[in-house]
Amino acid sequence: MTEPAHDAEAVPAPPWERARRRAAPVRVPLTLDRIVDAAYTVLDREGYDRLSMRQVAAELGVAVSALYAHVTSKDELLDRMYARLFDGHGLPDPDPERWREQIKQYARDGRARLRAHRDMARISMARVPMTPELLPHIEQLLAVFRAAGLPDRVAAAAGDMLSTYLDGFAYEESMWEERRREAEVASWPELRAGMVEYFQSLPPDRFPHLRDLAAMMIAENNDSRFELGLDIILRGLASYIPPGHGTGEPGPAERGGDDPGQATG
């Protein structure tokens, strides 16, 4: 006589087993976006020097080997973190009448993004934005400079100069913040006051300029210092634009000078 087949699914599980099954966590697929998110979390907590593939894997609760299905190395992960800075950000269509304000806003936004994550400026300084995802951003920046009337030689160099200023400024900000914490100083105004007092206490016969300019050399806040540096850069760029482009700034021809990019005899 043939035994009847038993259908295991027809037998209900005991209550404790049903509870265990309900409590089992849902596995979330590992994606590149989740890896980059975890890398930012580790960066903000540990800093650049301690950021590693092992730390990122631990943050995600996966084996290190699982990461390599999405990124080939730590360098590629850093590139992905850098590229994320530009997601959803870009320049508007070039406007020759407003090019300086467009570049200022681009720079302000860039600084804010670098400051959003600990040590991001260090990562940015070592990355070259020549990936397919970032090339459109370079193209937009060059379009704004050329539409403004900058000579091609100057336009070609201006983007790199601007990014160097952004990276360097944000990196310096992060270093000074570390120094403030290490010195156990409560705030930047307190640290600034001590620095100004030191410069103004120097012998006047040897350091007259340091004494006179101390309060202006060390700005009350980094925003005003950043804006001044940005204005200096943009005024310098504007001086290369020939008259007739609506900048309000004299070009080389009006000043009777040569384009510094040209060799003189």
Secondary structure, DSSP 8 states (H G I E B T S, - for coil): -------GGGS---HHHHHHHHHS-------HHHHHHHHHHHHHHH-GGG--HHHHHHHHTS-HHHHTTT-SSHHHHHHHHHHHTTTT----S--TTSHHHHHHHHHHHHHHHHHTSTTHHHHHHT----STTTHHHHHHHHHHHHHHT--HHHHHHHHHHHHHHHHHHHHHHHHHHHHHHHTT-S-HHHHHHHHHHHHHTS-TTT-HHHHHHHHHHS-SSHHHHHHHHHHHHHHHHHTTS-TTSS--S--HHHHT---TTS---
